Amino acid sequence: MFPFIHKTNVLFYSSDGQIGLGGLDVFAVQVKESGFSKVVNLGSPVNTEKDDFAFILDNEEKGGYFSSNRVGGKGDDDIYSYNLLKPLIFGKQIKGTALDVEGNMLANTVVNLFGADGKVVQTATTSDNGTYSFEVETPEDYKLSGKKDKYFDGKNHADVTKLDVVVADVILEKDPGFSLLALISDNKTKEPLEGVTMKITDAAGKLVEYVTPSSGDYRTALPGKKLGDNINYKISLSKPGYLSKTVEFTKTLSKPGEVKVNEAIDLSMGKMELGTDIGKLINVNPIYFDVNKFNIRKDAAVELDKIVRAMQEYPGMVIELGSHTDCRAPLAYNASLSDKRAKSSAAYVISKGIPIDRIYGKGFGESKLINGCACEGKVKSTCSDEEHQANRRTEFIIVKLKG
């Protein structure tokens, strides 16, 4: 009875032929080309145990009137006005709240609803209390994604194949605001270096090229990085008059804020000068040999390959490869073994295509100790193993620069 059809193709009517609150109740149904939607009982406060009928809705869908003989009226059948506070729901409903990881409600969060084909079906923005809702007709497993500035996307899904109303919250994690700082300096003066060309490659192979300003630094945000993530960068540095170098930086992000690369690895650069040990400038690790042997081990080859690359880049550079020992063996033995190790190391570099006249090996034995750890003859050393280790070293001294 009392049918009224709205311009949005919603039919309102009253009936006592369906389950309701009593007497005539107001029902609504959506009229579609394919038929009718699920019938919705408008419920309280429109419907009561008495007769409720003649429901109409204005064009703006904000309110209207209906009639009722409910208790408390002025006569038998009275006319009541109402305000429509939320849209009518037909079919299935997906609702939820956008929250941060601590359970705080997030207002103004954009929530996208995706269908089974991966396309956005509907979009909603959360209210002041973080809530949102969607009405859907197709029974399927929908996906939700919440987006908000300075937060990582929150995701969830809502399966409405069995339930008419599904609650699905989205949890968003606040972006900790990671950033990267790399400060390039002169290895002697410690002053920032301007005009250094930096090439930074991440684990995915993405390359960034940058030239340092007078402050010698490079700063960039690290969007999408979370606590516990690992970062891995290959950083190549070059500047005219300085020896180029390539370093690798790996770190687990354990606290929010700025990641200072130069505090973890050496980003200083050294000038190309005679007498310079280029091994120190390009971070060549100690060259190790087996006891009493001078053949090149795999780990030593890795370090010598760094020298090969540097010499390929600077074809006018000639290097003296010096091998040094500590004092804890006879003088002559140390001189002989160090010379064999130096020549073996130089031969390896030459085998990689470096001309024979650009590098030569020379053993110094214990003749150039860098601390007071001598122990020949009547001299007895009280030095620790670490102090003796400092004397066991390989140096790559620039003895000539052509062009």
C-alpha positions as CSV (number, residue, x, y, z in Angstrom):
1,M,0.0,0.0,0.0
2,F,0.9,3.7,-0.4
3,P,3.6,3.3,-3.0
4,F,6.0,6.2,-3.7
5,I,8.9,6.0,-6.2
6,H,11.8,8.3,-5.9
7,K,13.7,9.8,-8.8
8,T,16.7,7.5,-7.8
9,N,14.4,4.5,-8.7
10,V,13.8,3.6,-5.1
11,L,10.3,2.4,-4.4
12,F,8.9,3.0,-0.9
13,Y,5.7,1.2,0.2
14,S,3.9,-0.1,3.3
15,S,2.9,-3.7,3.9
16,D,1.8,-6.0,6.7
17,G,2.5,-9.0,4.5
18,Q,6.3,-9.2,5.4
19,I,8.0,-9.6,8.7
20,G,8.2,-6.2,10.4
21,L,7.7,-4.5,13.7
22,G,3.9,-4.7,13.7
23,G,1.0,-3.3,11.6
24,L,1.9,-1.6,8.4
25,D,5.7,-1.1,8.1
26,V,7.5,1.0,5.5
27,F,9.8,-0.9,3.1
28,A,12.1,0.2,0.3
29,V,13.4,-1.6,-2.7
30,Q,15.7,-0.5,-5.6
31,V,14.2,-0.8,-9.1
32,K,16.8,-1.9,-11.6
33,E,16.7,-2.9,-15.3
34,S,17.5,-6.4,-14.2
35,G,14.8,-6.5,-11.6
36,F,14.5,-5.6,-7.9
37,S,17.1,-5.4,-5.2
38,K,16.7,-6.9,-1.8
39,V,13.8,-5.5,0.1
40,V,14.8,-3.4,3.1
41,N,12.7,-2.7,6.2
42,L,13.4,0.9,7.2
43,G,13.2,-0.1,10.9
44,S,13.0,2.2,13.9
45,P,12.3,5.0,14.3
46,V,10.2,5.1,11.1
47,N,8.5,1.8,11.9
48,T,6.7,0.9,15.1
49,E,4.2,-1.7,16.3
50,K,1.4,0.5,14.9
51,D,0.7,1.4,11.3
52,D,3.4,3.4,9.5
53,F,2.7,4.4,5.9
54,A,2.7,7.1,3.1
55,F,6.5,7.6,3.2
56,I,8.0,10.2,0.8
57,L,11.6,11.4,0.3
58,D,12.6,14.8,-1.1
59,N,14.7,15.2,-4.3
60,E,17.9,16.0,-2.3
61,E,17.5,12.8,-0.3
62,K,17.8,14.7,3.0
63,G,14.4,14.1,4.5
64,G,10.6,14.0,4.0
65,Y,7.4,12.9,5.6
66,F,5.4,9.8,6.5
67,S,2.1,9.0,8.4
68,S,1.5,6.9,11.5
69,N,-1.1,6.1,14.2
70,R,1.6,5.5,16.8
71,V,1.2,6.4,20.4
72,G,1.9,10.0,21.3
73,G,0.4,11.7,18.2
74,K,-2.1,14.5,18.1
75,G,-4.9,12.5,16.6
76,D,-5.5,9.1,14.9
77,D,-3.3,9.2,11.9
78,D,-0.6,12.0,12.1
79,I,2.0,13.3,9.7
80,Y,5.7,13.1,10.9
81,S,8.8,14.7,9.3
82,Y,12.2,13.0,9.3
83,N,15.8,13.7,8.4
84,L,17.7,11.1,6.4
85,L,21.1,10.8,8.3
86,K,22.7,8.1,6.1
87,P,21.9,6.6,2.7
88,L,19.7,3.5,2.4
89,I,21.5,0.2,2.0
90,F,20.4,-2.4,-0.5
91,G,22.2,-5.7,-1.0
92,K,25.6,-6.1,0.8
93,Q,27.5,-3.7,3.0
94,I,31.2,-3.5,3.7
95,K,32.1,-1.2,6.6
96,G,35.1,-0.6,8.8
97,T,37.5,1.9,10.4
98,A,40.9,3.2,9.3
99,L,43.3,2.8,12.3
100,D,47.0,3.2,12.9
101,V,49.0,0.4,14.4
102,E,48.3,1.6,17.9
103,G,44.5,1.6,17.4
104,N,44.0,5.3,16.9
105,M,41.2,6.3,14.4
106,L,42.4,8.0,11.3
107,A,40.1,10.6,9.8
108,N,40.4,11.7,6.1
109,T,41.8,8.4,5.0
110,V,41.0,7.5,1.4
111,V,39.7,3.9,1.2
112,N,39.5,2.2,-2.3
113,L,37.4,-0.9,-2.9
114,F,38.7,-3.2,-5.5
115,G,36.7,-5.9,-7.4
116,A,37.8,-9.3,-8.4
117,D,39.2,-7.8,-11.6
118,G,41.6,-5.6,-9.6
119,K,39.8,-2.4,-10.7
120,V,38.6,0.3,-8.2
121,V,34.8,-0.2,-7.7
122,Q,34.2,2.6,-5.2
123,T,36.1,5.1,-3.1
124,A,35.3,6.6,0.3
125,T,36.9,9.1,2.7
126,T,36.8,8.2,6.4
127,S,34.8,10.5,8.7
128,D,36.2,12.2,11.8
129,N,36.0,8.9,13.7
130,G,37.8,7.0,11.0
131,T,34.8,5.0,9.7
132,Y,33.8,4.2,6.1
133,S,31.2,2.0,4.4
134,F,30.4,0.6,0.9
135,E,27.3,-0.8,-0.6
136,V,27.8,-3.6,-3.1
137,E,25.5,-5.8,-5.1
138,T,27.9,-8.4,-6.5
139,P,28.7,-11.2,-3.9
140,E,32.5,-11.6,-4.2
141,D,35.7,-11.2,-2.2
142,Y,36.6,-7.5,-2.4
143,K,39.9,-6.0,-1.5
144,L,40.4,-2.7,0.3
145,S,43.3,-0.3,0.4
146,G,43.6,2.7,2.7
147,K,45.8,5.7,1.8
148,K,46.9,8.7,3.9
149,D,49.8,11.1,3.8
150,K,52.8,10.1,5.8
151,Y,51.4,6.6,6.3
152,F,52.0,3.3,4.4
153,D,49.0,1.9,2.7
154,G,46.7,-0.4,4.8
155,K,45.1,-3.4,3.2
156,N,42.4,-5.9,3.9
157,H,39.7,-7.9,2.1
158,A,35.9,-8.4,2.6
159,D,34.2,-11.6,1.5
160,V,30.5,-10.8,1.0
161,T,29.6,-14.1,-0.7
162,K,28.0,-15.5,2.6
163,L,27.3,-12.4,4.8
164,D,25.3,-9.3,4.0
165,V,27.3,-7.1,6.3
166,V,31.1,-7.5,6.6
167,V,33.3,-5.5,8.9
168,A,36.8,-4.9,7.5
169,D,39.2,-2.4,9.1
170,V,42.4,-1.1,7.4
171,I,45.5,-0.7,9.5
172,L,48.0,2.0,8.3
173,E,51.6,2.2,9.6
174,K,53.0,5.6,10.0
175,D,56.0,6.4,7.7
176,P,59.0,6.8,10.0
177,G,60.5,9.4,7.6
178,F,63.8,7.7,6.7
179,S,66.4,9.8,4.8
180,L,69.9,9.2,3.5
181,L,72.9,11.5,4.1
182,A,76.3,10.9,2.3
183,L,79.1,13.5,3.1
184,I,82.1,13.4,0.7
185,S,85.3,14.9,2.1
186,D,89.1,15.2,1.4
187,N,90.9,12.4,3.2
188,K,93.7,14.7,4.4
189,T,92.0,18.1,5.1
190,K,88.6,16.5,6.1
191,E,86.9,19.4,4.3
192,P,83.8,18.8,2.2
193,L,84.4,18.1,-1.5
194,E,82.5,20.0,-4.1
195,G,82.0,18.7,-7.7
196,V,82.2,15.0,-6.9
197,T,80.1,12.9,-9.3
198,M,78.2,10.3,-7.3
199,K,76.6,7.3,-8.9
200,I,74.3,5.4,-6.4
201,T,72.8,2.1,-7.4
202,D,70.3,0.3,-5.2
203,A,69.6,-3.5,-4.9
204,A,67.1,-3.3,-7.7
205,G,69.6,-1.7,-10.1
206,K,68.1,1.8,-10.0
207,L,70.8,4.4,-10.6
208,V,70.9,8.0,-9.3
209,E,73.6,10.3,-10.5
210,Y,74.4,13.5,-8.5
211,V,77.2,16.1,-8.3
212,T,78.0,17.4,-4.8
213,P,77.6,21.1,-4.0
214,S,80.0,23.1,-1.9
215,S,78.7,21.4,1.2
216,G,79.9,18.1,-0.2
217,D,76.7,16.3,0.8
218,Y,74.0,14.3,-0.8
219,R,70.6,14.0,0.9
220,T,67.5,12.1,-0.2
221,A,64.3,10.8,1.4
222,L,63.8,7.0,1.5
223,P,60.0,6.7,0.9
224,G,58.4,3.4,1.5
225,K,61.1,2.2,3.9
226,K,60.0,0.7,7.2
227,L,61.7,-0.3,10.5
228,G,63.5,-3.5,10.0
229,D,64.0,-3.1,6.2
230,N,67.5,-3.6,4.8
231,I,69.0,-1.1,2.4
232,N,71.9,-1.9,0.1
233,Y,73.7,0.7,-2.1
234,K,76.7,0.7,-4.4
235,I,78.3,4.2,-4.4
236,S,80.8,5.3,-7.0
237,L,82.7,8.5,-6.5
238,S,84.8,10.5,-9.0
239,K,86.4,13.9,-9.2
240,P,89.2,15.3,-11.4
241,G,92.5,15.1,-9.6
242,Y,91.2,12.6,-7.1
243,L,91.3,8.8,-7.1
244,S,87.9,7.4,-7.9
245,K,86.5,4.8,-5.5
246,T,83.5,2.5,-5.3
247,V,82.1,1.4,-1.9
248,E,79.1,-0.7,-0.8
249,F,76.8,0.3,2.0
250,T,74.4,-2.1,3.7
251,K,72.3,-1.4,6.8
252,T,69.2,-2.6,8.6
253,L,66.9,0.3,9.5
254,S,66.6,0.1,13.3
255,K,65.4,3.6,14.2
256,P,63.6,6.4,12.4
257,G,65.4,9.4,11.0
258,E,68.5,10.2,9.0
259,V,70.9,7.4,7.9
260,K,74.4,8.8,7.8
261,V,76.4,6.7,5.4
262,N,79.7,8.5,6.0
263,E,79.6,7.4,9.7
264,A,79.5,3.8,8.7
265,I,81.9,3.7,5.7
266,D,84.8,5.8,4.4
267,L,83.5,8.3,1.9
268,S,86.7,10.4,1.8
269,M,88.7,10.8,-1.4
270,G,92.4,11.2,-1.8
271,K,94.3,13.3,-4.4
272,M,96.3,11.6,-7.0
273,E,99.8,12.4,-5.7
274,L,103.2,10.7,-5.8
275,G,103.9,8.6,-2.6
276,T,100.1,8.0,-2.0
277,D,99.0,4.5,-1.0
278,I,96.0,4.0,-3.3
279,G,95.0,0.9,-1.3
280,K,93.9,3.2,1.5
281,L,92.0,5.5,-0.8
282,I,89.9,2.8,-2.4
283,N,89.4,0.7,0.7
284,V,91.6,-2.3,-0.2
285,N,91.5,-4.8,2.7
286,P,94.6,-6.6,4.0
287,I,96.1,-9.1,1.5
288,Y,96.4,-12.4,3.3
289,F,98.6,-15.4,2.5
290,D,98.8,-18.9,3.8
291,V,101.6,-19.5,6.3
292,N,105.0,-19.7,4.6
293,K,103.4,-19.4,1.2
294,F,103.1,-16.7,-1.5
295,N,100.4,-17.9,-3.8
296,I,97.3,-15.7,-4.3
297,R,94.3,-16.8,-2.4
298,K,90.7,-16.1,-3.6
299,D,90.2,-13.5,-0.9
300,A,93.4,-11.7,-1.9
301,A,92.4,-11.8,-5.6
302,V,89.2,-9.9,-4.7
303,E,91.3,-7.1,-3.1
304,L,93.9,-7.0,-5.9
305,D,91.0,-6.7,-8.5
306,K,90.3,-3.3,-6.9
307,I,93.9,-2.2,-7.8
308,V,93.4,-3.6,-11.3
309,R,90.2,-1.4,-11.8
310,A,92.0,1.7,-10.4
311,M,94.9,1.2,-12.8
312,Q,92.6,0.7,-15.7
313,E,90.9,4.0,-14.9
314,Y,94.2,5.8,-14.6
315,P,96.5,4.5,-17.4
316,G,99.3,6.9,-16.6
317,M,99.8,5.6,-13.0
318,V,102.8,3.4,-12.0
319,I,102.6,1.5,-8.7
320,E,105.2,0.0,-6.4
321,L,103.6,-2.9,-4.7
322,G,105.3,-3.3,-1.4
323,S,105.0,-6.3,0.9
324,H,105.9,-6.0,4.6
325,T,106.2,-8.4,7.5
326,D,106.5,-8.2,11.3
327,C,109.7,-9.1,13.1
328,R,108.7,-12.6,14.3
329,A,111.0,-14.6,12.0
330,P,114.6,-14.4,10.9
331,L,115.5,-11.2,9.0
332,A,116.6,-12.9,5.8
333,Y,113.5,-15.2,5.8
334,N,111.2,-12.2,6.1
335,A,112.9,-10.3,3.3
336,S,112.8,-13.3,1.0
337,L,109.1,-14.2,1.7
338,S,107.9,-10.7,1.5
339,D,109.7,-10.2,-1.9
340,K,108.0,-13.4,-3.2
341,R,104.6,-12.3,-2.0
342,A,105.1,-8.8,-3.5
343,K,106.2,-10.2,-6.9
344,S,103.3,-12.8,-6.9
345,S,100.8,-10.0,-6.2
346,A,102.2,-7.8,-9.0
347,A,102.1,-10.8,-11.3
348,Y,98.4,-11.3,-10.6
349,V,97.7,-7.6,-11.5
350,I,99.7,-8.0,-14.7
351,S,97.8,-11.1,-15.6
352,K,94.6,-9.0,-15.6
353,G,95.9,-6.9,-18.5
354,I,98.0,-4.2,-16.8
355,P,101.3,-3.6,-18.6
356,I,104.3,-5.0,-16.9
357,D,106.0,-1.6,-16.8
358,R,103.2,-0.1,-14.7
359,I,103.5,-2.2,-11.6
360,Y,106.4,-4.0,-9.8
361,G,106.6,-5.9,-6.6
362,K,109.1,-5.3,-3.9
363,G,109.6,-7.1,-0.6
364,F,110.7,-5.0,2.4
365,G,110.5,-7.7,5.1
366,E,110.7,-6.1,8.5
367,S,112.8,-3.1,7.4
368,K,109.9,-0.6,7.5
369,L,108.1,-1.3,10.8
370,I,105.4,1.4,11.4
371,N,105.6,1.0,15.2
372,G,108.2,0.0,17.8
373,C,107.6,-3.7,17.5
374,A,111.2,-4.8,16.6
375,C,112.4,-8.2,17.9
376,E,115.6,-9.1,16.1
377,G,118.7,-10.3,17.9
378,K,118.8,-9.3,21.6
379,V,115.7,-7.0,21.2
380,K,112.6,-8.6,22.8
381,S,109.2,-7.4,21.8
382,T,106.3,-7.0,24.2
383,C,103.9,-6.0,21.4
384,S,100.5,-7.6,21.1
385,D,99.3,-9.6,18.1
386,E,97.3,-6.6,16.9
387,E,100.4,-4.4,17.0
388,H,102.4,-7.0,15.0
389,Q,99.5,-7.4,12.6
390,A,99.8,-3.6,11.8
391,N,103.3,-4.3,10.4
392,R,102.1,-7.2,8.2
393,R,100.8,-5.1,5.3
394,T,100.7,-4.6,1.5
395,E,101.1,-1.1,0.2
396,F,100.4,0.2,-3.3
397,I,102.4,3.4,-3.6
398,I,102.1,5.7,-6.6
399,V,105.6,6.3,-7.9
400,K,104.8,7.9,-11.3
401,L,101.9,9.8,-12.8
402,K,101.9,10.3,-16.6
403,G,99.6,12.7,-18.4
